[in-house]
């Protein structure tokens, strides 16, 4: 499963990524820190799952 993380706090994004790396068959394909970056990377990578922060600075 390809996962993308959208989180403006890089420390929280890193925690999510480290947790996901421990799981089999899961790959973090992208991390975004803004709403615009999230949309752009989601279009590019087409993740199966998006872990989305409730608030992003430019949303």
C-alpha positions in Angstrom: 0.0 0.0 0.0 1.3 3.4 -0.9 0.8 6.0 1.8 1.1 9.8 1.7 1.4 12.0 4.8 0.1 15.5 4.9 1.2 17.2 8.1 2.6 20.7 8.7 4.5 19.7 11.8 7.6 17.8 10.6 8.0 16.1 14.0 4.5 14.6 13.8 5.0 13.6 10.1 8.2 11.8 11.2 6.4 9.9 13.9 3.8 8.8 11.4 6.5 7.7 8.9 8.5 5.8 11.5 5.4 3.9 12.6 4.4 3.0 9.0 7.9 1.8 8.2 7.5 -0.9 10.8 4.5 -2.4 8.8 4.9 -4.9 6.0 3.8 -4.0 2.5 3.4 -0.2 3.3 5.5 2.4 1.7 5.5 6.2 2.3 5.5 7.7 -1.1 5.3 11.4 -0.2 5.1 13.9 2.6 3.5 17.3 2.3 3.5 20.3 4.6 0.9 22.5 2.9 -2.5 22.1 1.2 -1.1 23.0 -2.2 1.8 20.6 -1.8 -0.7 17.9 -0.7 -2.8 18.3 -3.8 0.2 18.4 -6.1 1.9 15.3 -4.6 -1.4 13.4 -4.4 -1.9 13.9 -8.2 1.7 12.8 -8.9 1.8 9.8 -6.6 -1.8 8.6 -6.5 -1.5 7.1 -3.0 -3.8 4.4 -1.7 -4.1 6.1 1.7 -3.7 9.8 2.7 -3.0 10.6 6.3 -4.3 14.1 6.3 -3.9 16.8 9.0 -7.1 18.6 9.9 -5.4 22.0 9.5 -2.7 23.0 7.0 -1.3 26.5 6.9 -2.6 27.5 3.4 -6.0 25.7 3.5 
